[in-house]
Amino acid sequence: MKVGKPFLIVLNLVFSAIIIYFTAMVGKLFKGRFLFENGLFDPKYIFLALAIAIPVILYTLIANGRYKKNIFEVISFSNILILVLCAPVYVTLVFEGSLKDPMKFVITFLVTSVVLVGTSHFAVNYHKYQKGNNFRRFN
C-alpha cells in the first residue's frame, strides 16, 4: 500500500482523537461522568490525544530507507496496541474516579506510546533483520 507521509500523519491524528474521545464516551455511558471535570471540551483530552499521536507521527517522519515501505504496518500495529492499552486503563480510571495529577497520566501515555511504537517497529521489521544478517554459526 503506497500512501504519503502527510496522509499517514493526518490519519494518525484522527485515529488518536477517535481513541480518546471514544473511550471518554464509553466511560460516560457506563459510569455517567467523564474523567476530566469539563467533559469532552476539556483541553486535557487534546493533550492526551497528542501524547498518543506524537510518537507515531515522529516515527512516520523519521523512517526512511529500508523501513519506509513498512511505515503503514508499524503505525497500524502501534495504534492497535495503543487502543488495547488506552481503553481499559481510561475506563478503569473513570470507574475508580481517582486521578490526582492528570499530567502524569498524559506523560505516562506518552512514554508508553513511545515504547509501543518501538516494539511495533522491531516486530514488523524482524524478518528484515534476520534476512540481512548472514552470520555464520560457529560450533
C-alpha positions in Angstrom: 0.0 0.0 0.0 1.6 3.2 -1.2 0.5 6.3 0.8 2.2 9.6 1.5 3.6 10.6 4.8 1.2 13.7 5.2 -1.8 11.3 4.8 -0.4 9.0 7.4 0.2 11.9 9.8 -3.4 13.2 9.4 -4.7 9.6 9.7 -2.8 9.1 12.9 -4.1 12.3 14.4 -7.7 11.4 13.5 -7.2 7.9 14.9 -5.8 9.0 18.2 -8.6 11.5 18.6 -11.1 8.7 17.9 -9.4 6.5 20.5 -9.5 9.2 23.2 -13.0 10.5 22.6 -14.5 7.0 22.1 -13.1 5.9 25.4 -14.4 9.1 27.0 -17.9 8.4 25.6 -17.7 4.7 26.8 -16.7 6.0 30.3 -19.6 8.5 30.2 -22.0 5.7 29.1 -21.1 3.2 31.8 -20.3 5.5 34.7 -22.2 8.6 33.9 -19.3 11.0 34.1 -16.1 11.9 32.3 -12.6 11.5 33.7 -11.8 15.2 33.4 -14.1 17.8 35.0 -15.1 19.8 31.9 -16.3 16.9 29.9 -15.3 16.4 26.3 -14.3 20.0 25.9 -11.5 19.8 28.5 -8.1 20.6 26.9 -6.6 17.6 28.8 -8.3 15.3 26.2 -6.4 17.1 23.4 -3.1 16.7 25.3 -3.9 13.0 25.8 -4.7 12.6 22.1 -1.5 14.4 21.1 0.5 12.3 23.6 -0.7 9.2 21.8 -0.2 10.6 18.3 3.2 12.3 18.6 5.5 9.2 18.9 3.8 7.6 15.9 4.0 10.9 13.9 7.7 11.2 14.7 8.2 7.6 13.6 6.4 8.4 10.3 8.7 11.4 9.7 11.9 9.7 10.7 11.5 6.3 9.0 13.4 6.3 5.7 15.4 3.9 3.6 14.6 0.3 4.0 11.9 1.0 6.7 9.9 3.4 4.5 7.8 0.7 3.0 6.8 -0.7 6.4 5.6 2.6 7.9 1.9 1.8 7.4 2.3 -1.6 9.1 4.2 -0.2 12.0 1.8 2.6 12.7 -1.2 0.3 12.3 0.2 -2.2 14.8 1.2 0.5 17.3 -2.2 2.2 17.1 -3.9 -1.2 17.7 -1.6 -1.7 20.8 -2.3 1.8 22.0 -6.1 1.2 21.7 -5.8 -2.1 23.6 -3.8 -0.3 26.3 -5.7 3.0 26.4 -9.3 1.9 26.5 -9.1 -0.4 29.6 -6.8 2.0 31.6 -9.0 5.0 30.9 -12.3 3.2 31.7 -10.7 1.8 34.9 -9.7 5.3 35.9 -13.3 6.6 35.2 -14.7 3.8 37.4 -12.2 4.5 40.2 -12.8 8.2 40.0 -9.3 8.9 41.4 -6.9 10.8 39.2 -4.7 13.1 41.3 -2.5 14.6 38.6 -3.8 14.5 35.0 -0.4 15.5 33.5 1.2 12.4 35.0 -1.5 10.4 33.2 -0.7 12.2 29.9 3.1 11.7 30.3 2.6 8.0 31.1 0.7 7.5 27.9 3.3 9.4 26.0 6.1 7.2 27.3 4.0 4.1 26.8 3.2 5.2 23.2 7.0 5.5 22.5 7.6 2.0 23.8 4.8 0.6 21.7 6.0 2.3 18.5 9.5 0.9 19.1 8.1 -2.6 19.8 5.9 -2.4 16.7 9.0 -1.3 14.6 11.0 -4.3 15.7 8.1 -6.7 15.4 7.4 -5.7 11.8 11.0 -5.4 10.7 12.2 -8.6 12.5 12.4 -10.7 9.3 14.4 -7.9 7.6 17.0 -8.1 10.3 17.2 -11.9 10.1 17.4 -11.8 6.3 20.1 -9.0 6.2 22.4 -10.6 8.8 24.3 -13.6 7.3 26.1 -14.6 10.4 27.6 -18.0 10.4 27.1 -20.1 13.4 30.3 -21.4 15.0 30.1 -24.6 16.9 
